[in-house]
Amino acid sequence: MAGALRHGTMRAGNLAVVLGELDRRGPLTRAALADGTGLTKTTVSKLVGDLIDAGMAVESGAVRDGERGRPGTAVRLSGHRVAALGLEINVDYLAACVVDLTREIRVIRTQPVDNRSVPPAEVIARLRTLATTVLAEAAALGLSVAGAVVALPGPVDPITGTVHRAPNLGWRDVAVTDTLALPLPVVVDNEANLAALGELWFGSGPSLGDFLHVSGEIGIGAGLVVGGGLFRGAHGFAGELGHVVVTPDGPPCRCGGSGCLERYAGQDALLAEGETLPGLVARLRSGDPEALESCTRAGTALGIALTTAANLLDPDTIVLGGIYAPLFPWISTSVTRTLHSRLSQMHPKVPALVISAAGTNAAPLGAAGSVIQRVIADPTPLLPSPPAPHQEAIG
């Protein structure tokens, strides 16, 4: 029995090594996979066969490994079967997307809806309906969804699936995972952290260096990527940029403090009463003075908060996402001006300010991408179990 367990553990580890190599460097021949992983060619061929049978890899034609020798058959990740579901609950919308193993977006849906002052169970029921619709679309494409991650605007416990507090939703200690009750594994995580991962995997990626991704919505969150990984802080609550104090004696905030950044640069502060984001963009394009001044004020406040973040964290790049992506042409000037005026004396290089390439879909994409990362790290739950070792009868 111990030998069988060791064999199973070794197989799982080797499958993850091969799948990870295909993810990072594929397409690759079996010979190249053997060289890159240190496994024997026989072992690699067996593992590749298992991955092909499970729909995670596919042969993609002949390639030459070097100057000499016969061409080999290349193997690459397959997007035809295994997929992941990313979900988001935000203050004024729900979102869902399906991403396959190659990280191609196969389905994406956004549903505008005001979730403020609505009982959490009702909001989660709406999300379940959206998720069920998207899962049906994925099944029609021949995709099998391995799991889901839900993005939420507030500190969460990913182990229990509980939102500790989401002040802009009015939620406290809500058990999302149990209430959602989808027929697949579900994890809950912070929206801003997942948006940063969405930028890493679906946006500009490693070219950003260490970066701070700012998610502008009704609330404002930030996710910090360091060395290609997410920095969560000691208790998983890092990145609450919206509650950095810009003016100590400013207006009260839903978090219980006063003068928080959200009150100056959140969506509610930017939009006129009854206005939509496309409406604000249209006014900005037409040169409306009030709209331009609103963006300047918000950009200055955002720049002040980001100065504090830059002094503490020293990122290479600051990425503006969420509503700040479509507003970037009008908000970035005042943000950049504030950063340079406050940082240039002490910092030889002020962080570059760039627009999010993942845009407003960063959080659900990061959520789906998190599932894909887990599959690549451990594909064995999606593979058929190997036959049990033969045991002779004892007479």
Order of alpha helices (4+ residues) and beta strands (2+ residues): alpha-beta-alpha-alpha-beta-beta-beta-beta-beta-alpha-beta-beta-beta-beta-alpha-beta-alpha-beta-beta-beta-alpha-alpha-alpha-alpha-beta-alpha-beta-alpha
